[in-house]
Amino acid sequence: MTATAVEKYLSRPAKEAGAHDPALISTELHYIVTGTNDELAAVTAVRAAAPETHNDLVRGEITVEPTGPTTWEAVVQYIGADAQEPEVGESSYSFDTGGGTQHITQALSHIASYAPSGKTAPDFKGAIGATADSVEGVDITVPVYTFSETHILANSAVTATYKGKLFALTGKTNNATFKGFAVGECLFLGASGSKRGKGDWEITFRFAASPNKTGLTVGDITGIAKKGWEYLWVRYEDSVDATAKALVKKPLAVYIEKVYEEGSFSDLGIGTT
């Protein structure tokens, strides 16, 4: 059997009978399909019969409902260009430079210290909140650039294997340059996706970026380098400040720790530039 689609009588609203209404942002046309018991064939017949544009609106979703063994009623939506859903291959982007919070025990540099007249303030070499037993530190806002990309992917691309790759890459840093960020600067926070009525997938990928640093100084220790998502911590020791005649805490050593595994972000399938 050959499926045939014909627009229903009085399918169009009365206000469309005359000139195009500039305020019209969406409408729908109704069709009757005969000659098939297959839903996909019915939709194909309607797509062939319904115009791609109507009153300057663009054809959107087509839905069909059976009304008999080989008959269907179809509704074709028409929407303004601004209201159209993105197609496979299209993308959208967002970002936030709000920063993150980090607990530090060492200042970038010491500015000033004060003591009673006739006494000298002990020199802790930039240690923050030093006590007799520990260095308490302080929480500060650090530069963390978060961004997300939403991509429309074909259903054939979103396989179980692909979803497994997204899962495996979550919580990893980039092992190659990615979206302008050097190795180790970008952290993949995960992805969320949903299947759309058209059968394709809308997936949002979330990232955070922290800059790599070189030439850092902690107390008297210089030449320190760390990647953006490596963790820096300081080991302190007791020392005598001869000038102030006081026991102080000063940096003994600086340690850089790798706390995130690296991964190939090219496996995300959204490009790397």
Contacts in CASP RR format, 6 or more apart in sequence:
PFRMAT RR
TARGET T0000
AUTHOR 0000-0000-0000
METHOD contacts of the structure
MODEL  1
MTATAVEKYLSRPAKEAGAHDPALISTELHYIVTGTNDELAAVTAVRAAA
PETHNDLVRGEITVEPTGPTTWEAVVQYIGADAQEPEVGESSYSFDTGGG
TQHITQALSHIASYAPSGKTAPDFKGAIGATADSVEGVDITVPVYTFSET
HILANSAVTATYKGKLFALTGKTNNATFKGFAVGECLFLGASGSKRGKGD
WEITFRFAASPNKTGLTVGDITGIAKKGWEYLWVRYEDSVDATAKALVKK
PLAVYIEKVYEEGSFSDLGIGTT
1 35 0 8 1.000
1 36 0 8 1.000
1 37 0 8 1.000
1 70 0 8 1.000
2 35 0 8 1.000
2 36 0 8 1.000
3 33 0 8 1.000
3 34 0 8 1.000
3 35 0 8 1.000
3 36 0 8 1.000
3 38 0 8 1.000
3 41 0 8 1.000
3 42 0 8 1.000
3 44 0 8 1.000
3 45 0 8 1.000
4 33 0 8 1.000
4 34 0 8 1.000
4 35 0 8 1.000
4 45 0 8 1.000
5 31 0 8 1.000
5 32 0 8 1.000
5 33 0 8 1.000
5 42 0 8 1.000
5 45 0 8 1.000
5 46 0 8 1.000
5 48 0 8 1.000
5 49 0 8 1.000
5 50 0 8 1.000
5 74 0 8 1.000
6 31 0 8 1.000
6 32 0 8 1.000
6 34 0 8 1.000
6 49 0 8 1.000
7 29 0 8 1.000
7 30 0 8 1.000
7 31 0 8 1.000
7 32 0 8 1.000
7 49 0 8 1.000
7 50 0 8 1.000
8 30 0 8 1.000
8 31 0 8 1.000
8 32 0 8 1.000
8 73 0 8 1.000
11 29 0 8 1.000
11 30 0 8 1.000
11 31 0 8 1.000
12 27 0 8 1.000
12 29 0 8 1.000
13 27 0 8 1.000
15 21 0 8 1.000
15 24 0 8 1.000
16 24 0 8 1.000
16 27 0 8 1.000
16 55 0 8 1.000
20 55 0 8 1.000
20 56 0 8 1.000
21 55 0 8 1.000
24 55 0 8 1.000
24 57 0 8 1.000
25 57 0 8 1.000
25 79 0 8 1.000
25 80 0 8 1.000
25 83 0 8 1.000
26 57 0 8 1.000
26 77 0 8 1.000
26 78 0 8 1.000
26 79 0 8 1.000
26 80 0 8 1.000
26 83 0 8 1.000
27 54 0 8 1.000
27 55 0 8 1.000
27 57 0 8 1.000
27 77 0 8 1.000
27 78 0 8 1.000
28 75 0 8 1.000
28 76 0 8 1.000
28 77 0 8 1.000
28 78 0 8 1.000
29 50 0 8 1.000
29 54 0 8 1.000
29 75 0 8 1.000
29 76 0 8 1.000
29 78 0 8 1.000
30 73 0 8 1.000
30 74 0 8 1.000
30 75 0 8 1.000
30 76 0 8 1.000
31 46 0 8 1.000
31 49 0 8 1.000
31 50 0 8 1.000
31 73 0 8 1.000
31 74 0 8 1.000
31 75 0 8 1.000
31 76 0 8 1.000
32 71 0 8 1.000
32 72 0 8 1.000
32 73 0 8 1.000
32 74 0 8 1.000
33 42 0 8 1.000
33 45 0 8 1.000
33 46 0 8 1.000
33 64 0 8 1.000
33 71 0 8 1.000
33 72 0 8 1.000
33 73 0 8 1.000
33 74 0 8 1.000
34 70 0 8 1.000
34 71 0 8 1.000
34 72 0 8 1.000
35 70 0 8 1.000
35 71 0 8 1.000
36 42 0 8 1.000
36 45 0 8 1.000
36 70 0 8 1.000
36 72 0 8 1.000
37 69 0 8 1.000
37 70 0 8 1.000
39 64 0 8 1.000
39 66 0 8 1.000
39 72 0 8 1.000
42 64 0 8 1.000
42 72 0 8 1.000
42 74 0 8 1.000
43 62 0 8 1.000
43 64 0 8 1.000
43 74 0 8 1.000
46 62 0 8 1.000
46 64 0 8 1.000
46 74 0 8 1.000
46 76 0 8 1.000
47 62 0 8 1.000
50 59 0 8 1.000
50 62 0 8 1.000
50 76 0 8 1.000
51 59 0 8 1.000
52 58 0 8 1.000
52 59 0 8 1.000
53 59 0 8 1.000
53 78 0 8 1.000
54 78 0 8 1.000
55 78 0 8 1.000
56 80 0 8 1.000
57 78 0 8 1.000
57 79 0 8 1.000
57 80 0 8 1.000
58 78 0 8 1.000
58 79 0 8 1.000
58 80 0 8 1.000
58 81 0 8 1.000
58 84 0 8 1.000
59 76 0 8 1.000
59 77 0 8 1.000
59 78 0 8 1.000
60 76 0 8 1.000
60 77 0 8 1.000
60 78 0 8 1.000
60 79 0 8 1.000
60 84 0 8 1.000
61 76 0 8 1.000
61 77 0 8 1.000
61 197 0 8 1.000
61 198 0 8 1.000
62 74 0 8 1.000
62 75 0 8 1.000
62 76 0 8 1.000
62 77 0 8 1.000
63 74 0 8 1.000
63 75 0 8 1.000
64 72 0 8 1.000
64 73 0 8 1.000
64 74 0 8 1.000
64 75 0 8 1.000
65 72 0 8 1.000
65 73 0 8 1.000
65 74 0 8 1.000
66 72 0 8 1.000
67 73 0 8 1.000
85 196 0 8 1.000
85 198 0 8 1.000
86 92 0 8 1.000
86 152 0 8 1.000
86 202 0 8 1.000
87 152 0 8 1.000
88 152 0 8 1.000
88 153 0 8 1.000
88 154 0 8 1.000
88 200 0 8 1.000
89 151 0 8 1.000
89 152 0 8 1.000
89 153 0 8 1.000
90 151 0 8 1.000
90 152 0 8 1.000
91 149 0 8 1.000
91 150 0 8 1.000
91 151 0 8 1.000
91 152 0 8 1.000
91 270 0 8 1.000
92 149 0 8 1.000
92 150 0 8 1.000
93 147 0 8 1.000
93 148 0 8 1.000
93 149 0 8 1.000
93 150 0 8 1.000
94 147 0 8 1.000
94 148 0 8 1.000
95 145 0 8 1.000
95 146 0 8 1.000
95 147 0 8 1.000
95 148 0 8 1.000
96 145 0 8 1.000
96 146 0 8 1.000
96 147 0 8 1.000
97 143 0 8 1.000
97 145 0 8 1.000
97 146 0 8 1.000
98 141 0 8 1.000
98 144 0 8 1.000
98 146 0 8 1.000
99 141 0 8 1.000
99 142 0 8 1.000
99 143 0 8 1.000
99 144 0 8 1.000
99 145 0 8 1.000
99 146 0 8 1.000
100 141 0 8 1.000
100 142 0 8 1.000
100 143 0 8 1.000
100 144 0 8 1.000
101 139 0 8 1.000
101 140 0 8 1.000
101 141 0 8 1.000
101 142 0 8 1.000
102 139 0 8 1.000
102 140 0 8 1.000
102 141 0 8 1.000
102 142 0 8 1.000
103 137 0 8 1.000
103 138 0 8 1.000
103 139 0 8 1.000
104 128 0 8 1.000
104 137 0 8 1.000
104 138 0 8 1.000
104 139 0 8 1.000
104 140 0 8 1.000
105 127 0 8 1.000
105 128 0 8 1.000
105 129 0 8 1.000
105 135 0 8 1.000
105 136 0 8 1.000
105 137 0 8 1.000
105 233 0 8 1.000
105 234 0 8 1.000
105 236 0 8 1.000
106 126 0 8 1.000
106 127 0 8 1.000
106 128 0 8 1.000
106 218 0 8 1.000
106 219 0 8 1.000
106 234 0 8 1.000
106 251 0 8 1.000
107 126 0 8 1.000
107 127 0 8 1.000
107 128 0 8 1.000
109 126 0 8 1.000
109 217 0 8 1.000
110 123 0 8 1.000
110 124 0 8 1.000
110 125 0 8 1.000
110 126 0 8 1.000
113 121 0 8 1.000
113 123 0 8 1.000
114 121 0 8 1.000
115 121 0 8 1.000
115 244 0 8 1.000
119 244 0 8 1.000
120 241 0 8 1.000
120 243 0 8 1.000
120 244 0 8 1.000
121 244 0 8 1.000
122 241 0 8 1.000
122 244 0 8 1.000
122 246 0 8 1.000
122 248 0 8 1.000
123 241 0 8 1.000
123 243 0 8 1.000
123 244 0 8 1.000
123 248 0 8 1.000
123 250 0 8 1.000
124 130 0 8 1.000
124 248 0 8 1.000
124 249 0 8 1.000
124 250 0 8 1.000
125 219 0 8 1.000
125 220 0 8 1.000
125 248 0 8 1.000
125 250 0 8 1.000
125 251 0 8 1.000
126 219 0 8 1.000
126 251 0 8 1.000
127 135 0 8 1.000
127 137 0 8 1.000
127 234 0 8 1.000
127 236 0 8 1.000
127 248 0 8 1.000
127 249 0 8 1.000
127 250 0 8 1.000
127 251 0 8 1.000
128 135 0 8 1.000
128 136 0 8 1.000
128 137 0 8 1.000
128 138 0 8 1.000
129 135 0 8 1.000
129 136 0 8 1.000
129 137 0 8 1.000
129 138 0 8 1.000
130 136 0 8 1.000
130 236 0 8 1.000
130 248 0 8 1.000
130 249 0 8 1.000
131 249 0 8 1.000
132 247 0 8 1.000
134 249 0 8 1.000
135 234 0 8 1.000
135 236 0 8 1.000
135 249 0 8 1.000
142 210 0 8 1.000
143 210 0 8 1.000
143 211 0 8 1.000
144 208 0 8 1.000
144 209 0 8 1.000
144 210 0 8 1.000
145 208 0 8 1.000
145 209 0 8 1.000
145 210 0 8 1.000
146 189 0 8 1.000
146 206 0 8 1.000
146 207 0 8 1.000
146 208 0 8 1.000
146 209 0 8 1.000
147 179 0 8 1.000
147 206 0 8 1.000
147 207 0 8 1.000
147 208 0 8 1.000
147 209 0 8 1.000
148 204 0 8 1.000
148 205 0 8 1.000
148 206 0 8 1.000
148 207 0 8 1.000
149 204 0 8 1.000
149 205 0 8 1.000
149 207 0 8 1.000
149 270 0 8 1.000
150 202 0 8 1.000
150 203 0 8 1.000
150 204 0 8 1.000
150 205 0 8 1.000
151 202 0 8 1.000
151 203 0 8 1.000
151 205 0 8 1.000
151 270 0 8 1.000
152 196 0 8 1.000
152 200 0 8 1.000
152 201 0 8 1.000
152 202 0 8 1.000
153 200 0 8 1.000
153 201 0 8 1.000
153 203 0 8 1.000
154 200 0 8 1.000
154 201 0 8 1.000
155 195 0 8 1.000
155 199 0 8 1.000
155 200 0 8 1.000
155 201 0 8 1.000
157 201 0 8 1.000
157 269 0 8 1.000
158 195 0 8 1.000
158 201 0 8 1.000
158 203 0 8 1.000
165 267 0 8 1.000
165 268 0 8 1.000
166 190 0 8 1.000
166 191 0 8 1.000
166 268 0 8 1.000
169 188 0 8 1.000
169 190 0 8 1.000
169 263 0 8 1.000
169 264 0 8 1.000
169 265 0 8 1.000
169 267 0 8 1.000
169 268 0 8 1.000
170 188 0 8 1.000
170 189 0 8 1.000
170 190 0 8 1.000
170 191 0 8 1.000
171 187 0 8 1.000
171 188 0 8 1.000
171 189 0 8 1.000
171 190 0 8 1.000
171 260 0 8 1.000
171 261 0 8 1.000
172 187 0 8 1.000
172 188 0 8 1.000
172 260 0 8 1.000
172 261 0 8 1.000
172 262 0 8 1.000
172 263 0 8 1.000
173 183 0 8 1.000
173 184 0 8 1.000
173 185 0 8 1.000
173 186 0 8 1.000
173 187 0 8 1.000
173 188 0 8 1.000
173 227 0 8 1.000
173 228 0 8 1.000
173 229 0 8 1.000
173 260 0 8 1.000
173 261 0 8 1.000
173 262 0 8 1.000
173 263 0 8 1.000
174 181 0 8 1.000
174 183 0 8 1.000
174 184 0 8 1.000
174 185 0 8 1.000
174 186 0 8 1.000
174 188 0 8 1.000
174 262 0 8 1.000
174 263 0 8 1.000
174 265 0 8 1.000
175 183 0 8 1.000
175 184 0 8 1.000
175 262 0 8 1.000
175 263 0 8 1.000
175 264 0 8 1.000
175 265 0 8 1.000
176 183 0 8 1.000
176 264 0 8 1.000
176 265 0 8 1.000
176 266 0 8 1.000
176 272 0 8 1.000
177 183 0 8 1.000
177 272 0 8 1.000
178 186 0 8 1.000
178 265 0 8 1.000
178 272 0 8 1.000
179 186 0 8 1.000
179 207 0 8 1.000
179 272 0 8 1.000
179 273 0 8 1.000
180 273 0 8 1.000
181 209 0 8 1.000
182 212 0 8 1.000
183 227 0 8 1.000
183 262 0 8 1.000
184 212 0 8 1.000
184 227 0 8 1.000
184 228 0 8 1.000
184 229 0 8 1.000
184 230 0 8 1.000
184 262 0 8 1.000
185 209 0 8 1.000
185 210 0 8 1.000
185 211 0 8 1.000
185 212 0 8 1.000
185 227 0 8 1.000
185 228 0 8 1.000
185 229 0 8 1.000
186 207 0 8 1.000
186 208 0 8 1.000
186 209 0 8 1.000
186 265 0 8 1.000
187 207 0 8 1.000
187 208 0 8 1.000
187 209 0 8 1.000
187 210 0 8 1.000
187 229 0 8 1.000
187 260 0 8 1.000
188 205 0 8 1.000
188 206 0 8 1.000
188 207 0 8 1.000
188 265 0 8 1.000
188 268 0 8 1.000
189 206 0 8 1.000
189 207 0 8 1.000
189 208 0 8 1.000
190 205 0 8 1.000
190 206 0 8 1.000
191 203 0 8 1.000
191 204 0 8 1.000
191 205 0 8 1.000
191 206 0 8 1.000
191 268 0 8 1.000
192 203 0 8 1.000
192 204 0 8 1.000
192 206 0 8 1.000
193 201 0 8 1.000
193 202 0 8 1.000
193 203 0 8 1.000
193 204 0 8 1.000
194 201 0 8 1.000
194 202 0 8 1.000
195 201 0 8 1.000
196 202 0 8 1.000
205 268 0 8 1.000
205 270 0 8 1.000
210 228 0 8 1.000
210 229 0 8 1.000
211 228 0 8 1.000
212 225 0 8 1.000
212 226 0 8 1.000
212 227 0 8 1.000
212 228 0 8 1.000
213 225 0 8 1.000
213 226 0 8 1.000
213 228 0 8 1.000
214 223 0 8 1.000
214 224 0 8 1.000
214 225 0 8 1.000
215 222 0 8 1.000
215 223 0 8 1.000
215 224 0 8 1.000
215 225 0 8 1.000
216 222 0 8 1.000
216 223 0 8 1.000
216 224 0 8 1.000
216 225 0 8 1.000
216 226 0 8 1.000
216 232 0 8 1.000
217 223 0 8 1.000
217 224 0 8 1.000
218 224 0 8 1.000
218 234 0 8 1.000
218 251 0 8 1.000
218 254 0 8 1.000
219 250 0 8 1.000
219 251 0 8 1.000
220 250 0 8 1.000
220 251 0 8 1.000
221 251 0 8 1.000
221 253 0 8 1.000
221 254 0 8 1.000
224 232 0 8 1.000
224 254 0 8 1.000
224 256 0 8 1.000
225 256 0 8 1.000
226 232 0 8 1.000
226 256 0 8 1.000
229 259 0 8 1.000
229 260 0 8 1.000
230 256 0 8 1.000
230 257 0 8 1.000
230 258 0 8 1.000
230 259 0 8 1.000
231 256 0 8 1.000
231 257 0 8 1.000
231 258 0 8 1.000
231 259 0 8 1.000
232 254 0 8 1.000
232 255 0 8 1.000
232 256 0 8 1.000
232 257 0 8 1.000
233 254 0 8 1.000
233 255 0 8 1.000
233 257 0 8 1.000
234 251 0 8 1.000
234 253 0 8 1.000
234 254 0 8 1.000
234 255 0 8 1.000
235 251 0 8 1.000
235 252 0 8 1.000
235 253 0 8 1.000
235 254 0 8 1.000
235 255 0 8 1.000
236 249 0 8 1.000
236 250 0 8 1.000
236 251 0 8 1.000
236 252 0 8 1.000
237 249 0 8 1.000
237 250 0 8 1.000
237 252 0 8 1.000
238 247 0 8 1.000
238 248 0 8 1.000
238 249 0 8 1.000
239 247 0 8 1.000
239 248 0 8 1.000
239 249 0 8 1.000
239 250 0 8 1.000
240 246 0 8 1.000
240 247 0 8 1.000
240 248 0 8 1.000
241 247 0 8 1.000
241 248 0 8 1.000
265 272 0 8 1.000
266 272 0 8 1.000
END
